[in-house]
Amino acid sequence: MFMSGRDFRESLRAYKPSVYVNGRKVKSVAGDAALAPGINAIGLTYDYALKPEFAPLMRARQHTSGREVNRLIHVARSSGDLLNKLEAVRLVCQETGCAQRYLTGDAFSALYQATHRVDAERGGDYHQRLVAYMHDAQERDLSCAVAMTDGKGDRSRRPHEQENPDSHVRIVGRRKGGIVISGVKAIVTGAPYVHEILVMPGRNMTEADAEFAVCCAVPVDAKGLTIVARPAGCAGEAAAKFSAKYGQSTGVCLFERVFVPWERVFLAGEWQHAGFFTYTYATHHRHTCIGARAGFGDLLIGAGALMTEANGIDLDRAHNLREQMVELIKIVEGFFACGVAASVYAAPDPAGNVMPDIVFSNIGKLLLATQIYDMHRLAHHVSGGLIVSLPGPDEDHNPVTAAKLADVLRGRADIPYDKRIEVARFIEDLTASNQGGWYSLISLHGGGSPEAMKKEIWRNYPVGNKVDLVERLLERGVLADPGRKIASNRQPGRCCDSGCMVPGTPQMVPLPKPSDARRKTKPASRKSVKA
């Protein structure tokens, strides 16, 4: 079943979650203005799967069920699948800035691998439970939030050492029918307006932390779950040319003795595997974030070009500004290229799906995380100071000042003042407003801090291969020393069946060519690259 955006909004009315926004209890998530921009953003992922021109990209066949499902909640089996996911995420984020729903697919992919590994090593039916749950969610076209980041408390202490054990989610009881969990998950994207919350371990564990090694699925309106959230965007604000329509809420999820039936439990105390759950999800999610922030970058590139045009500047002649535009393009397409490389060099997992290349996924996410501020700076550079010095929107209707402002603050004679300031306020909203600051911070820390990505890059990069190369050129015979830590990390060559895409695997679906039908949807235009 494929829902529409309207269907998605209406489906939320069947749930009665306990949600607070800005100190007030939300009566109806689906009807709350403060959450509407976030619901709009996820809703678009439903609508795009129903559009004939986008359906080949936005839909995929789930190999475990044979059913066609939304691409954003699909588990990839090939490099082509991963490339399609990147393009689909970029497409929806060109329109929404952050479509959020792709976290569901990232979690399904990670849990598909992780539960298979636990069962293979210990026995059990975690994987069978996960597949059954995933099929049900895909069949009903649900959206799930991912609750991974705990409150953490004193970060110098492990979970079991915290003065307040509720700083991490943990198992506090076991019954014949399931488990009982308590604690807090501190940063949960889209938490107020999804159907389900997927609770995952947020770090590696020791045996003493066993009760904190828990993974399960909880309905958003489960008894004992309270969500304290921030508004999703800036609904109703005239100056919010983007975030009044699309936004994202994050919520703190407070679990107070929440009962979870066994069929919804995918890890319960197997502490040795907690780290694998965390790192696997991080890789899938960082890979997807690359597509999301590329879509956001497309907005900055398009808005910057429009602003220079409105200012009367020809970029073919204004070399200094053209260089800044090229720098912005280089950043966006540079980290996106890492996502493409991570897809092409994906590794097959014993579970039957594929894992994006860890190094390229983390490099791409590290680049976008640390260069998001450069992206904003470059957009400011080419646009000029007008984007934050304009009078407020109310002055547009002031009979005393409006006409004069429209006359003296116009740029090119053939571009009306209102069209110029509309683009300026759009860029302000994306980069220099409260919402703009939010985009910067979520890009920096969403999916893990830059330090976490650096650790993963160093942990997985084949430095040993590079050491072998130099040792061979220097004709030094010390390669066999097993105690040389710096040379311990190696990997096989990439251009082989175990590295790059195996011939015959599904290829990437190209985006449709520009058409009148597509222009009506107004996503930023870009060409797809076939795998």
C-alpha positions in Angstrom: 0.0 0.0 0.0 1.3 3.4 -0.9 -0.1 6.3 1.0 -0.3 9.9 -0.2 0.9 12.9 1.9 -2.7 13.6 2.9 -3.1 9.9 3.8 0.0 10.1 6.0 -1.3 13.2 7.8 -4.6 11.5 8.4 -3.0 8.3 9.5 -1.4 10.2 12.4 -4.9 11.0 13.8 -5.2 7.3 14.7 -2.4 7.7 17.3 -2.6 9.6 20.6 1.0 10.3 21.6 1.9 12.3 24.6 3.7 15.3 23.0 4.8 18.7 24.4 6.0 21.6 22.3 7.2 24.8 23.9 5.7 23.9 27.2 2.2 23.0 26.0 0.6 19.6 25.4 -0.3 19.0 21.8 -3.9 17.9 21.4 -3.6 16.6 17.8 -0.2 16.2 16.1 -1.8 16.1 12.7 -3.6 19.5 13.3 -0.9 21.3 15.2 0.6 24.3 13.3 4.0 24.1 15.1 4.5 20.6 13.7 3.0 21.1 10.2 6.2 21.9 8.4 7.7 18.6 9.5 4.6 16.7 8.5 4.7 18.4 5.1 8.3 17.3 4.7 7.6 13.6 5.4 4.4 13.9 3.4 6.3 14.8 0.3 8.1 11.5 0.4 4.7 9.8 0.1 3.5 12.0 -2.7 6.6 11.6 -4.8 6.2 7.8 -4.7 2.8 8.3 -6.4 4.1 10.6 -9.1 4.6 8.6 -12.4 7.7 10.6 -13.3 9.4 9.8 -9.9 8.0 6.4 -9.2 10.8 4.4 -10.8 13.2 6.2 -8.4 11.0 6.5 -5.4 9.9 2.8 -5.4 11.9 -0.4 -5.0 11.1 -4.1 -4.7 11.9 -5.5 -1.3 13.7 -8.8 -1.9 12.5 -10.5 1.3 8.8 -9.9 0.5 8.7 -9.3 -3.3 6.6 -6.3 -2.6 7.1 -2.8 -4.1 7.8 -0.3 -1.3 8.9 3.3 -0.8 12.6 3.6 -1.6 13.2 5.4 1.7 12.2 2.4 3.8 13.8 -0.2 1.5 16.8 -2.4 2.3 19.4 -2.2 -0.5 20.9 -5.3 -2.1 23.2 -3.8 -4.7 25.3 -0.7 -5.5 22.6 0.3 -7.9 20.1 0.3 -5.0 22.4 2.5 -3.0 22.8 4.9 -5.8 19.1 5.1 -6.3 18.6 5.8 -2.6 21.1 8.7 -2.8 19.3 10.2 -5.7 15.9 9.7 -4.2 17.0 11.4 -0.9 18.6 14.2 -2.8 15.4 14.7 -4.8 13.1 14.9 -1.8 15.6 17.1 0.1 15.8 19.6 -2.8 12.2 20.3 -2.0 12.1 19.9 1.8 15.6 20.6 3.0 15.4 17.5 5.1 12.8 14.8 4.4 13.6 12.8 7.6 11.9 9.6 6.5 15.1 8.1 5.1 16.1 7.3 8.7 13.6 4.5 8.6 15.4 2.8 5.8 18.8 3.4 7.4 17.6 1.6 10.5 16.0 -1.3 8.6 19.2 -1.8 6.7 21.4 -1.8 9.9 19.0 -4.0 11.9 18.8 -6.4 9.0 22.5 -6.9 9.2 22.8 -6.8 13.0 20.1 -9.2 13.9 21.3 -11.7 11.3 24.8 -11.5 12.9 23.4 -12.0 16.4 21.4 -15.0 15.4 24.3 -16.5 13.4 26.6 -16.3 16.4 24.2 -17.0 19.3 21.1 -18.6 17.8 17.6 -17.2 18.2 15.0 -15.4 16.1 15.8 -11.7 16.3 16.3 -11.6 12.5 13.0 -13.3 11.9 11.2 -10.8 14.2 12.9 -7.9 12.5 11.9 -9.1 9.0 8.3 -9.6 10.1 8.2 -6.2 11.7 9.8 -4.6 8.6 7.4 -6.2 6.2 4.4 -5.0 8.2 5.8 -1.4 8.3 6.5 -1.5 4.6 3.1 -2.9 3.7 1.4 -0.2 5.8 3.8 2.4 4.4 4.8 3.6 7.9 7.4 6.2 9.0 9.7 5.4 11.9 11.9 7.7 14.0 15.3 6.4 15.2 16.0 6.8 19.0 19.7 6.1 19.3 21.4 9.0 21.1 21.0 8.7 24.9 21.1 11.5 27.4 24.5 10.1 28.4 24.8 11.9 31.7 28.5 12.1 32.8 30.3 11.2 29.6 33.4 10.0 31.4 31.3 7.1 32.8 29.8 4.1 31.2 26.0 3.6 31.2 26.0 1.4 34.3 28.2 3.9 36.2 25.8 6.8 35.9 24.3 8.3 39.0 21.0 8.5 37.2 20.5 5.3 35.3 17.7 6.9 33.3 20.3 9.0 31.4 20.4 5.9 29.1 17.5 3.7 27.9 17.7 0.3 29.6 15.8 -2.9 30.4 14.2 -2.6 33.8 12.0 -5.7 33.7 11.4 -8.9 31.8 8.1 -10.6 31.6 6.8 -13.7 29.8 5.4 -11.5 27.1 8.2 -9.0 26.6 10.5 -6.4 28.3 10.0 -3.2 30.1 12.3 -0.2 29.3 13.0 3.1 31.0 15.3 6.0 30.3 15.8 8.8 27.8 16.7 9.2 24.2 17.8 12.8 23.7 17.8 13.6 20.0 15.1 11.8 18.0 14.4 13.3 14.5 10.7 13.6 13.6 9.6 12.0 16.9 6.3 13.7 17.3 4.8 12.9 13.9 5.8 9.3 13.0 4.1 6.0 13.6 6.8 4.1 15.4 10.0 4.8 17.4 12.9 2.4 16.8 15.0 2.3 19.9 18.7 1.3 19.3 21.8 1.1 21.4 23.9 4.3 21.1 27.4 2.9 21.8 29.4 -0.3 22.5 28.7 -2.0 25.8 30.5 -4.0 28.5 29.0 -7.0 30.3 28.1 -4.6 33.2 26.1 -2.6 30.7 24.1 -5.5 29.4 20.7 -4.2 30.3 21.5 -1.0 28.3 22.0 -3.2 25.1 18.5 -3.0 23.9 16.8 -2.6 20.5 13.1 -2.6 20.0 10.2 -1.0 18.2 7.7 1.2 20.2 4.5 2.8 18.9 4.7 6.5 19.1 1.7 6.5 21.5 2.9 3.7 23.7 1.9 4.0 27.4 4.7 5.5 29.4 6.3 7.3 26.4 6.4 11.1 26.6 7.9 13.2 23.8 9.2 16.8 24.5 9.8 18.4 21.1 10.7 21.6 19.4 8.6 23.2 16.7 9.2 21.9 13.1 10.2 25.1 11.3 8.6 28.5 11.5 4.9 28.1 10.5 3.1 31.3 10.1 6.1 33.6 9.9 6.0 35.8 6.8 9.8 36.1 6.5 10.2 32.3 6.6 10.1 31.8 2.9 11.2 28.1 3.2 10.8 27.0 6.8 7.1 28.1 7.1 6.3 25.2 4.7 9.0 22.6 5.5 10.9 21.9 8.7 12.0 19.3 11.1 11.3 18.6 14.7 13.5 16.8 17.1 12.2 15.3 20.3 13.5 14.1 23.7 11.8 10.7 24.3 11.1 9.9 27.9 10.5 6.2 28.5 8.9 5.3 31.9 8.4 1.6 32.2 7.2 1.1 28.7 6.2 -2.5 27.9 7.5 -3.9 24.6 6.2 -7.3 23.4 8.9 -9.9 22.4 8.0 -9.8 18.7 9.1 -6.1 18.7 12.4 -6.8 20.5 15.5 -7.2 18.4 18.3 -7.1 21.1 17.9 -7.7 24.8 21.1 -7.8 26.8 23.5 -9.3 24.2 26.0 -6.6 25.1 28.8 -7.9 22.8 26.7 -6.9 19.7 25.6 -3.4 20.8 28.5 -1.7 19.1 27.8 -3.4 15.8 24.2 -2.2 15.9 25.5 1.4 16.5 28.3 1.4 13.9 26.3 -0.3 11.2 23.4 2.2 11.5 25.9 5.1 11.6 27.4 4.0 8.3 24.1 3.6 6.5 22.8 6.9 7.9 26.0 8.9 7.1 25.8 7.6 3.6 22.2 8.8 3.3 23.0 12.1 4.9 25.3 12.8 1.9 22.2 12.7 -0.4 20.2 14.8 2.0 22.7 17.6 2.3 23.4 17.6 -1.4 19.7 18.4 -1.9 20.1 21.2 0.6 23.2 22.4 -1.3 21.2 22.5 -4.5 18.9 25.0 -2.8 21.8 27.2 -1.9 23.3 27.0 -5.4 20.0 27.8 -7.1 19.2 30.7 -4.7 22.7 32.1 -5.0 22.5 32.2 -8.8 19.0 33.8 -8.6 20.3 36.4 -6.2 23.2 37.4 -8.4 20.8 37.7 -11.3 18.5 39.9 -9.3 21.4 42.1 -8.3 22.3 42.7 -12.0 25.4 40.6 -12.0 26.5 38.5 -15.0 28.5 35.5 -13.5 30.2 35.0 -16.8 31.8 38.4 -16.4 32.0 38.7 -12.6 34.9 36.4 -12.1 35.2 36.8 -8.4 31.6 35.8 -7.7 31.8 33.0 -10.3 34.7 31.6 -8.4 32.6 31.6 -5.2 29.7 29.8 -7.0 32.1 27.2 -8.4 33.5 26.7 -4.9 30.0 26.1 -3.6 29.4 23.6 -6.4 32.7 21.9 -5.7 31.8 21.4 -2.0 28.3 20.0 -2.7 29.3 17.7 -5.6 32.5 16.7 -3.8 30.8 15.2 -0.8 28.1 13.7 -3.0 30.8 12.0 -5.0 31.9 10.3 -1.8 28.4 8.9 -1.5 28.6 7.7 -5.1 31.9 6.0 -4.4 30.6 4.5 -1.2 27.7 3.0 -3.2 29.9 1.6 -6.0 32.3 0.1 -3.5 29.6 -1.4 -1.3 30.3 -4.7 0.4 27.8 -7.6 0.4 26.8 -8.6 3.9 26.1 -12.2 5.0 22.5 -11.1 5.7 21.9 -10.5 2.0 21.9 -6.8 1.8 24.8 -4.4 1.1 26.9 -2.1 3.3 28.1 1.2 1.8 31.8 1.6 1.9 32.6 2.7 5.4 35.5 5.0 4.6 33.8 6.9 1.8 30.6 7.2 3.7 32.4 8.7 6.7 34.6 11.0 4.5 31.5 12.3 2.7 29.7 12.9 6.0 32.8 14.5 7.5 33.1 16.9 4.5 29.5 18.0 4.6 29.6 18.4 8.4 32.6 20.6 8.5 31.9 22.5 5.2 28.3 23.4 5.9 29.5 26.7 7.3 31.5 27.3 4.1 28.4 26.6 2.1 26.5 29.3 4.1 29.4 31.7 3.8 29.6 31.2 0.0 25.9 31.8 -0.4 26.3 35.0 1.6 29.2 36.1 -0.4 27.5 35.8 -3.8 24.2 37.2 -2.4 25.4 40.4 -0.6 24.4 41.9 2.7 20.8 42.6 1.5 19.7 39.2 2.8 19.9 40.3 6.4 19.4 44.0 6.1 16.1 44.0 4.4 13.1 45.6 6.3 10.7 43.0 7.6 7.8 41.6 5.6 5.3 43.9 7.2 6.9 46.9 5.5 5.9 45.4 2.1 2.4 46.5 3.0 3.1 49.8 4.7 1.4 52.5 2.7 4.0 55.1 3.9 7.2 53.2 3.0 6.4 50.3 0.6 6.4 52.2 -2.7 9.6 54.0 -1.9 11.4 50.9 -0.7 10.3 49.0 -3.9 11.7 51.8 -6.0 15.1 52.3 -4.3 15.9 48.7 -3.3 15.2 47.2 -6.8 18.2 45.7 -8.6 17.8 45.0 -12.3 15.1 47.0 -13.9 13.4 44.0 -15.4 13.2 42.1 -12.0 10.6 43.5 -9.7 11.6 44.4 -6.1 9.3 41.8 -4.6 10.9 39.0 -6.6 14.4 40.2 -5.5 13.5 40.3 -1.8 11.7 37.0 -2.0 15.0 35.3 -3.0 16.9 37.3 -0.4 14.5 36.2 2.4 14.7 32.6 1.1 18.5 32.6 1.6 18.2 34.3 4.9 15.8 31.6 6.1 18.2 28.9 5.0 21.4 30.4 6.3 21.0 33.4 8.6 17.9 32.7 10.7 17.1 30.5 13.7 16.3 27.8 11.1 19.6 28.4 9.3 21.5 27.9 12.5 19.6 24.7 13.1 20.6 23.4 9.6 24.3 24.1 10.4 24.2 22.3 13.8 22.3 19.3 12.6 24.7 19.0 9.6 27.6 19.1 12.0 26.4 16.7 14.7 23.5 14.8 13.0 24.6 11.2 12.5 27.5 11.6 14.9 30.1 14.2 15.6 33.0 14.8 13.2 35.2 13.1 15.8 33.1 9.9 15.5 33.6 10.0 11.7 37.3 10.5 12.0 37.6 7.5 14.3 35.7 5.4 11.8 37.9 6.5 8.9 41.0 5.7 10.8 39.7 2.4 12.1 38.7 1.2 8.6 41.2 2.9 6.2 43.7 0.4 4.8 46.9 2.2 6.0 48.6 -1.2 6.0 48.3 -1.3 2.2 50.0 2.0 1.9 52.8 0.9 4.2 53.2 -2.2 2.1 53.6 -0.1 -1.0 56.4 2.1 0.4 58.1 -0.9 2.1 58.1 -2.7 -1.3 59.5 0.3 -3.1 62.2 0.7 -0.4 62.9 -3.0 -0.6 62.7 -3.4 3.1 62.0 -6.8 4.4 60.0 -6.0 7.6 56.5 -6.6 6.3 56.0 -9.9 8.1 56.3 -8.5 11.6 52.8 -9.2 13.1 53.4 -6.7 15.9 53.5 -3.6 13.6 50.2 -1.9 14.5 50.4 0.7 11.8 50.4 -1.9 9.1 47.7 -4.1 10.5 44.7 -2.6 8.7 44.5 -3.9 5.1 41.8 -4.6 2.5 41.6 -6.3 -0.9 41.8 -4.3 -4.0 38.6 -2.4 -4.8 38.3 -3.2 -8.5 37.2 -6.8 -8.1 34.0 -8.7 -7.4 34.5 -8.3 -3.7 34.9 -4.6 -3.9 33.2 -2.7 -6.7 29.8 -3.4 -8.2 29.5 -7.0 -9.5 28.4 -7.1 -13.2 24.7 -7.9 -13.6 23.5 -6.2 -10.4 20.6 -3.7 -10.7 21.6 -0.4 -12.1 20.6 3.1 -11.0 17.3 4.4 -12.2 17.8 7.7 -14.0 15.7 10.7 -13.1 13.2 11.7 -15.8 14.2 14.4 -18.2 12.8 17.9 -17.4 9.2 18.2 -18.5 6.2 20.3 -17.8 4.9 17.7 -15.3 8.2 17.8 -13.4 8.4 21.6 -13.4 5.1 21.7 -11.6 6.8 19.9 -8.6 9.6 22.5 -8.6 12.5 20.4 -7.4 15.9 21.8 -8.2 17.0 20.5 -11.6 20.0 18.3 -12.0 21.0 15.4 -14.2 21.4 11.9 -12.8 24.4 9.8 -13.5 23.9 6.2 -14.5 25.8 3.6 -12.5 
